[in-house]
Amino acid sequence: MSIESFAAQPVARINGIALNSAGEALSPEELRQRACTELLRQAAQTAGLLDVGDTASADGVISEAATSAIDALLEQSLKIPDPSDEACRRYYAARKNSYRTGERVRVRHILFAVTPGVDVVALRKRAEPVFLDVRCHDDKAVDRFAELAQKFSNCPSGEQGGDLGWLVDTDCAPEFSRELFGHIEVGVLPRLVHSRFGLHIVEVLEREFGKLQPYETVQGAVAMALRQQTFVTTLRQYLSLLAGAATVEGVELDTAETPLVQ
Protein backbone atom coordinates (compact mmCIF):
# COMPACT_ATOMS: atom_id res chain seq x y z
CA MET A 1 0.00 0.00 0.00
CA SER A 2 1.37 3.43 -0.94
CA ILE A 3 1.61 6.52 1.25
CA GLU A 4 -1.14 8.03 -0.88
CA SER A 5 -3.39 5.10 0.05
CA PHE A 6 -2.64 5.66 3.74
CA ALA A 7 -3.54 9.35 3.45
CA ALA A 8 -6.83 8.57 1.77
CA GLN A 9 -8.07 6.34 4.58
CA PRO A 10 -11.08 7.56 6.60
CA VAL A 11 -10.87 8.41 10.28
CA ALA A 12 -11.05 5.19 12.30
CA ARG A 13 -12.85 5.06 15.65
CA ILE A 14 -13.29 2.88 18.70
CA ASN A 15 -16.64 3.58 20.38
CA GLY A 16 -16.65 6.96 18.65
CA ILE A 17 -13.14 7.94 19.75
CA ALA A 18 -10.95 8.87 16.75
CA LEU A 19 -7.71 6.97 16.28
CA ASN A 20 -6.27 9.21 13.58
CA SER A 21 -6.81 12.62 12.10
CA ALA A 22 -8.20 13.12 8.61
CA GLY A 23 -5.47 12.57 6.05
CA GLU A 24 -2.95 11.20 8.58
CA ALA A 25 -0.70 8.60 6.91
CA LEU A 26 -0.85 5.38 8.94
CA SER A 27 -0.12 1.82 7.87
CA PRO A 28 -2.78 -0.82 8.70
CA GLU A 29 -0.51 -2.20 11.42
CA GLU A 30 -0.02 1.22 13.02
CA LEU A 31 -3.79 1.76 12.95
CA ARG A 32 -4.44 -1.64 14.56
CA GLN A 33 -1.88 -0.84 17.26
CA ARG A 34 -3.66 2.42 18.08
CA ALA A 35 -7.00 0.59 18.10
CA CYS A 36 -5.74 -2.02 20.57
CA THR A 37 -4.30 0.66 22.84
CA GLU A 38 -7.58 2.57 22.76
CA LEU A 39 -9.57 -0.58 23.55
CA LEU A 40 -7.39 -1.12 26.62
CA ARG A 41 -7.55 2.55 27.68
CA GLN A 42 -11.34 2.50 27.56
CA ALA A 43 -11.47 -0.85 29.37
CA ALA A 44 -9.31 0.63 32.14
CA GLN A 45 -11.80 3.48 32.49
CA THR A 46 -14.73 1.04 32.63
CA ALA A 47 -12.92 -0.94 35.33
CA GLY A 48 -12.49 2.24 37.42
CA LEU A 49 -8.70 2.15 37.06
CA LEU A 50 -8.48 5.36 35.01
CA ASP A 51 -10.23 8.68 35.45
CA VAL A 52 -13.08 9.12 32.96
CA GLY A 53 -11.62 12.54 32.16
CA ASP A 54 -8.53 10.96 30.62
CA THR A 55 -8.70 11.57 26.88
CA ALA A 56 -7.11 9.92 23.87
CA SER A 57 -4.33 11.83 22.14
CA ALA A 58 -4.57 12.71 18.46
CA ASP A 59 -1.11 11.22 17.81
CA GLY A 60 -1.84 7.88 19.50
CA VAL A 61 0.39 8.57 22.52
CA ILE A 62 -1.48 7.90 25.78
CA SER A 63 -0.95 9.57 29.14
CA GLU A 64 1.27 8.17 31.88
CA ALA A 65 -1.86 7.59 33.95
CA ALA A 66 -3.39 5.55 31.11
CA THR A 67 -0.20 3.50 30.76
CA SER A 68 -0.22 2.66 34.48
CA ALA A 69 -3.96 1.90 34.39
CA ILE A 70 -3.56 -0.47 31.43
CA ASP A 71 -0.76 -2.29 33.27
CA ALA A 72 -3.07 -2.67 36.29
CA LEU A 73 -5.93 -3.80 34.05
CA LEU A 74 -3.83 -6.53 32.43
CA GLU A 75 -2.53 -7.67 35.81
CA GLN A 76 -6.13 -7.92 37.02
CA SER A 77 -7.67 -9.45 33.90
CA LEU A 78 -5.04 -11.80 32.52
CA LYS A 79 -4.33 -14.70 34.80
CA ILE A 80 -1.09 -16.24 33.57
CA PRO A 81 -0.41 -19.60 35.26
CA ASP A 82 3.11 -20.75 36.03
CA PRO A 83 4.18 -23.42 33.52
CA SER A 84 4.60 -26.94 34.83
CA ASP A 85 8.05 -28.48 35.16
CA GLU A 86 7.05 -30.98 32.46
CA ALA A 87 6.15 -28.17 30.04
CA CYS A 88 9.42 -26.39 30.80
CA ARG A 89 11.44 -29.54 30.16
CA ARG A 90 9.67 -30.11 26.82
CA TYR A 91 10.36 -26.51 25.79
CA TYR A 92 14.02 -26.84 26.78
CA ALA A 93 14.43 -30.16 24.95
CA ALA A 94 12.98 -28.69 21.75
CA ARG A 95 15.23 -25.59 21.88
CA LYS A 96 18.52 -26.78 23.30
CA ASN A 97 20.53 -24.79 20.78
CA SER A 98 19.06 -21.62 22.29
CA TYR A 99 20.61 -22.50 25.65
CA ARG A 100 24.23 -22.82 24.65
CA THR A 101 27.00 -20.51 25.79
CA GLY A 102 30.05 -19.65 23.75
CA GLU A 103 28.35 -20.23 20.38
CA ARG A 104 30.21 -18.60 17.48
CA VAL A 105 29.54 -18.39 13.76
CA ARG A 106 31.83 -17.39 10.90
CA VAL A 107 29.73 -15.35 8.54
CA ARG A 108 29.79 -13.29 5.38
CA HIS A 109 26.98 -11.19 3.96
CA ILE A 110 25.83 -8.94 1.15
CA LEU A 111 23.99 -5.89 2.50
CA PHE A 112 21.35 -3.93 0.61
CA ALA A 113 21.15 -0.96 2.94
CA VAL A 114 17.99 0.87 3.95
CA THR A 115 18.62 4.60 3.84
CA PRO A 116 16.22 7.54 4.38
CA GLY A 117 13.74 7.72 1.54
CA VAL A 118 14.66 4.34 0.06
CA ASP A 119 11.88 2.36 -1.65
CA VAL A 120 11.95 -0.94 0.28
CA VAL A 121 9.98 -2.76 -2.43
CA ALA A 122 12.50 -1.66 -5.06
CA LEU A 123 15.33 -2.62 -2.69
CA ARG A 124 13.93 -6.13 -2.36
CA LYS A 125 13.64 -6.38 -6.14
CA ARG A 126 17.36 -5.56 -6.34
CA ALA A 127 18.28 -8.06 -3.65
CA GLU A 128 16.27 -11.08 -4.80
CA PRO A 129 18.07 -11.73 -8.14
CA VAL A 130 21.43 -11.55 -6.33
CA PHE A 131 20.10 -13.91 -3.66
CA LEU A 132 18.97 -16.41 -6.28
CA ASP A 133 22.32 -16.13 -8.08
CA VAL A 134 24.18 -16.99 -4.87
CA ARG A 135 21.80 -19.81 -3.94
CA CYS A 136 21.88 -21.43 -7.38
CA HIS A 137 25.58 -21.05 -8.13
CA ASP A 138 27.26 -24.48 -8.14
CA ASP A 139 30.67 -23.79 -9.70
CA LYS A 140 32.99 -24.44 -6.76
CA ALA A 141 35.94 -23.03 -8.67
CA VAL A 142 34.40 -19.55 -8.60
CA ASP A 143 33.60 -17.73 -5.37
CA ARG A 144 30.42 -16.13 -6.66
CA PHE A 145 29.40 -14.89 -3.22
CA ALA A 146 32.59 -12.83 -2.89
CA GLU A 147 32.20 -11.47 -6.41
CA LEU A 148 28.64 -10.31 -5.77
CA ALA A 149 29.52 -8.90 -2.33
CA GLN A 150 32.22 -6.75 -3.90
CA LYS A 151 29.80 -5.59 -6.58
CA PHE A 152 26.58 -5.02 -4.63
CA SER A 153 27.15 -4.88 -0.87
CA ASN A 154 26.67 -1.54 0.89
CA CYS A 155 28.80 -2.76 3.81
CA PRO A 156 32.55 -2.02 3.97
CA SER A 157 33.03 -5.79 4.30
CA GLY A 158 32.11 -6.03 0.62
CA GLU A 159 35.72 -5.27 -0.23
CA GLN A 160 36.64 -8.50 1.56
CA GLY A 161 33.94 -10.51 -0.19
CA GLY A 162 31.44 -9.77 2.58
CA ASP A 163 33.50 -11.51 5.29
CA LEU A 164 32.46 -10.52 8.83
CA GLY A 165 34.71 -13.07 10.55
CA TRP A 166 33.74 -14.91 13.72
CA LEU A 167 30.76 -13.44 15.58
CA VAL A 168 29.03 -14.04 18.91
CA ASP A 169 25.44 -13.01 19.49
CA THR A 170 26.35 -9.76 21.24
CA ASP A 171 28.24 -8.61 18.14
CA CYS A 172 24.99 -8.28 16.16
CA ALA A 173 21.75 -6.36 16.21
CA PRO A 174 19.14 -8.56 17.97
CA GLU A 175 17.09 -9.17 14.81
CA PHE A 176 20.24 -10.27 12.95
CA SER A 177 21.42 -12.39 15.87
CA ARG A 178 18.12 -14.30 15.99
CA GLU A 179 18.68 -15.47 12.41
CA LEU A 180 22.24 -16.66 13.06
CA PHE A 181 22.34 -18.20 16.51
CA GLY A 182 20.49 -21.16 17.97
CA HIS A 183 20.24 -22.84 14.56
CA ILE A 184 22.15 -25.63 12.83
CA GLU A 185 22.24 -24.20 9.29
CA VAL A 186 25.56 -23.90 7.48
CA GLY A 187 25.78 -22.36 4.02
CA VAL A 188 23.73 -19.60 2.41
CA LEU A 189 20.61 -19.06 4.50
CA PRO A 190 17.45 -19.87 2.50
CA ARG A 191 15.92 -16.43 3.11
CA LEU A 192 16.79 -12.77 2.98
CA VAL A 193 17.57 -11.58 6.50
CA HIS A 194 15.90 -8.32 7.57
CA SER A 195 17.58 -5.99 10.02
CA ARG A 196 17.47 -2.31 10.92
CA PHE A 197 20.32 -1.85 8.44
CA GLY A 198 18.55 -3.38 5.45
CA LEU A 199 18.31 -6.72 3.65
CA HIS A 200 21.13 -9.23 3.98
CA ILE A 201 22.14 -12.28 1.98
CA VAL A 202 23.95 -14.35 4.61
CA GLU A 203 26.28 -17.32 4.38
CA VAL A 204 27.29 -19.21 7.52
CA LEU A 205 30.73 -20.61 6.77
CA GLU A 206 31.33 -22.38 10.09
CA ARG A 207 29.60 -22.91 13.42
CA GLU A 208 30.93 -23.61 16.88
CA PHE A 209 27.91 -24.63 18.92
CA GLY A 210 29.35 -23.88 22.33
CA LYS A 211 28.44 -25.61 25.58
CA LEU A 212 24.89 -26.65 26.40
CA GLN A 213 23.70 -25.24 29.72
CA PRO A 214 21.99 -27.83 31.96
CA TYR A 215 18.22 -27.50 32.34
CA GLU A 216 18.59 -26.70 36.04
CA THR A 217 20.76 -23.68 35.19
CA VAL A 218 18.28 -22.14 32.75
CA GLN A 219 14.99 -23.33 34.28
CA GLY A 220 14.02 -19.79 35.28
CA ALA A 221 14.65 -18.43 31.78
CA VAL A 222 12.66 -21.30 30.25
CA ALA A 223 9.70 -20.66 32.57
CA MET A 224 9.82 -16.95 31.74
CA ALA A 225 9.77 -17.69 28.00
CA LEU A 226 6.73 -19.94 28.41
CA ARG A 227 4.92 -17.35 30.54
CA GLN A 228 5.59 -14.73 27.87
CA GLN A 229 4.12 -17.01 25.19
CA THR A 230 1.01 -17.54 27.29
CA PHE A 231 0.75 -13.81 28.02
CA VAL A 232 0.81 -12.93 24.30
CA THR A 233 -1.85 -15.54 23.46
CA THR A 234 -4.10 -14.48 26.34
CA LEU A 235 -3.70 -10.77 25.53
CA ARG A 236 -4.78 -11.41 21.94
CA GLN A 237 -7.86 -13.24 23.18
CA TYR A 238 -8.65 -10.42 25.61
CA LEU A 239 -8.32 -7.80 22.87
CA SER A 240 -10.63 -9.89 20.65
CA LEU A 241 -13.25 -9.87 23.40
CA LEU A 242 -12.94 -6.10 23.85
CA ALA A 243 -13.22 -5.58 20.09
CA GLY A 244 -16.28 -7.84 19.93
CA ALA A 245 -18.04 -5.68 22.51
CA ALA A 246 -16.99 -2.34 20.97
CA THR A 247 -18.18 -0.29 18.02
CA VAL A 248 -15.22 -0.47 15.67
CA GLU A 249 -15.06 1.76 12.59
CA GLY A 250 -12.43 1.99 9.88
CA VAL A 251 -9.99 -0.63 11.22
CA GLU A 252 -9.95 -4.41 10.96
CA LEU A 253 -9.66 -6.26 14.28
CA ASP A 254 -10.17 -9.87 15.29
CA THR A 255 -13.31 -10.14 17.40
CA ALA A 256 -14.68 -12.79 19.73
CA GLU A 257 -17.73 -13.20 21.93
CA THR A 258 -16.56 -16.16 24.03
CA PRO A 259 -14.65 -16.02 27.33
CA LEU A 260 -10.88 -16.25 27.46
CA VAL A 261 -9.41 -19.70 27.06
CA GLN A 262 -7.95 -20.65 30.40
N, C-alpha and C positions, 0 to 999 in steps of 0.2 A: 504494500500500500504506500502511495506517495505522500509527501508532506501536504500536497494540495488536497488529497483525500481526507487527511486528518483534519485540516482546517474547515472542511465542508461539513463535518459531522455536527449533528444537533447537540444542544445542551442535554446531558444525561442527568438523571435525578434518582435519588433514593428517598422515597416517601416525601417527594416534593423538594428536597434539598438538592441544589445544583452541585454537580461534581466538577464542572468546567465552565468557563465563560464562553460566550459565543465566539466562534472562530479560533479558539485555542487549539493548537496542534498537539494532540495526544495520540499515542499509539493505543491499540486495543488493550494491550497489557497494562499500560499506565492507567487507562481508564478503569479497568477491572480492579487494579490495586487501590485506586481512590474509592471505588464502590465498596470494597471489602472493609477499608478503614472506616468509611462512613457508617456502614452497617454496625460495626463494633462500637463506634462512638454513640450512636443512637441507642444501642442495646445497653450500654453503660448508663445512659440517662434513664432508661426505663427501669433499670435495676436499682436506681437511687444512688449510684456510685459517682455520678457526675452531675453538676448543677445544670438545670434545664436551660439556664441562660448561656451556657457554653455554645458557641456557634461554629459552624464549619468555615474554614478559610477558603477563599477563592482559588488559592494556589495548591490546595490539597494538603497543606501542612497543618497539623492539628496542634492544639495547645498542650503545654506540659501537663495540665490537669487532666486533659483527655487521654494522654499517653498513660499516665498513672492509673486512671480509671479503667482503661482497657486491660492493662496488666492485671488489675484486681478482678475484673470480670472474667478473664480467662482462667485465673487461679481458682475462682469460685465455680465456674461452669464446666471446665474441662478436667475431668478426673483421670489422671494418667497413672495407671497401676505400675508398680515396680515389676520389671520382667523377671520371670523365674530363672533359676540357675540353669535349668535345662535349655531354656530359650537362649540364654547368654552363651552357653557352650556350643549350641548349634550355630549361632551367628559367628562365633570365633572360629569354629572349624571350617566354615564356608569362606572365611576372609583372612586366613592366616597370613597371606602376603602383606596385608595391611598392618600387621603387628610385628614387623621385623624392624630391627635397628641396624644402622650401618649400611642400608641398601644404597648402592651406587649404580648409575647408568652412564655409559659413554654414548653421547648423542651428537648428531648433526642435524641441521634444519635448514629450510629455505623459508624465509619470512617475507610475506606480503603485508607490508605495514599499513595499519589504519592511521591516517593523519586527518587533521581537521578538514571537514568538507569532502572527504573521500566518499565515493559511491561504493558502498559495501557489496552491492549486487555485482557491479562491474568488477570489483576486486576479486570476488569469488570466481567470476568468469575468466579472469586472468590466471588464477591459481589452479583451477581444475585441470586444464590441459597439461600443465607442468606436473601436477600430481599423477595424472594417468601415465605420462611419459616415464616418470620415475618408477611407478608400480609395474609397468609392463616391460621395462627394459631388461633384457636377459643376456646381453653381451658382457660377460664377466671381464673381458679384456679392456673394457671402456668404463671408466667411473662416471657414469652419466649423472649421478647425483651431484658430484662435485662440479661438473660442467654447468649444470643448471643453477646451482647455488651461486656460482661466480657470475652468471649472467643475470639472474632474476632477484636474488635475495637482497632485501633492504637492511640486512643486519651486517655489521662489519665482519662477522665471521664468514661471510660469503667469499671473501678473498682467500680463505683457507678451506674452501669447499663446503662451508657451512659447519665446520667442526666446532663444537662447544666443549669438547673434552669430557672429563668425568664430572658428574653432577650428583649432589645429594638433594633431598627434597627442599631444604631451606635455601638452595641456590636459585629457586624458580618462583615465579608468581604462582599462587595457589592453584589457579585454574590450569596452568601448564603442568604443575607438579602432579595433579590428579590423573593426568593422562599418561604420565611416565612411570609413576611408582605404584607398587602394589599389584603389578601385572606380571605376566610371564612373556609377553611378546618381545621378540627380537626381529629386527628388520624394519622396513618402512611400515609405519603404522597405517592401517587400512582406512584412514579417515583424515580429513583436514583437522588440525587442532586449533581451536579458537582460544585466544587470550586477549588481554587488554591491549596487547601490542599489534594484533592483527591475526592473520591466518598463517599457520605453519604447516609445512610438509616435514615430517619428523622421521628420522631413521635411528632406531636403537641399535648401536653396533655391538655393545656388550652389556651384560647385567651381572652385578654381584648382589645376591639376594640378601646378604646380611644375616643376622642371627634372629631366629624366631623367639619372641618373648613368651614365657609360659603364660597360660591362661590366668593363673592366680595373680600374676603381675599386672595384667591389663583388665582384670574383671570389672573394675570401676568404669573404665573407658568404654568397655563393651556395653555395660548396662546403660550408660549415658547415651550411647548411639541408638540403642533400642528404644529408650524413652523418647528421644527426639523423633524417631520414625513414627511412633505412636502419637506424639503430640501433633505432628504435621497432618496425619490422617484424621485425627479427631477434630482439629481446627477446621479442616476442609468440610467435614460433615456439619459442624456447628454453623459455619458461614452459609452452607446450603440451606439449613433450617431458617436462618435469619432472612435469607433472600426469598425463600418460599413464603414467608409471612409479610414481606415488604412489597410496596409498590415500586417496581423497578422500571425505569424508562431510559432507553437509549444506550444500554450496556447489557451485554450477554453474561449472565451468571448461571452457574449450576444451582438448581433449587431442589429442595426436598421437603416432604411433609411428615416424615417419620422421625421418631426419636433417634438420638445418637446411638450408634452401635457401641456397645460396652465391651 
